Amino acid sequence: MNAQVSDEPLDPDLRGALTALKRAARRARDIAIQTNTAIVVSENGVVRHIGAEELRRERALEDAEKKKI
């Protein structure tokens, strides 16, 4: 028997959830950069405040990586 394993949720309401969360996170970072404010994230249970300047540096690195591809 050949069972297929998929990361796609069976619940139709959840199928686009990860994509939507990533889109919302990017938008939150965009707004923080535009308004020169920080965002608050939890990474491995640790709460971090990421300032606009750090977000700008991260975005510049992402953009540079995209140009390489």
Buried (B, 14 or more C-beta within 10 A) or exposed (E): EEEEEEEEEEEEEEEEEEEEEEEEEEEBBEEBBEEEEBBEEEEEEEEEEBEBEBBBEEBEEEEEEEEEE
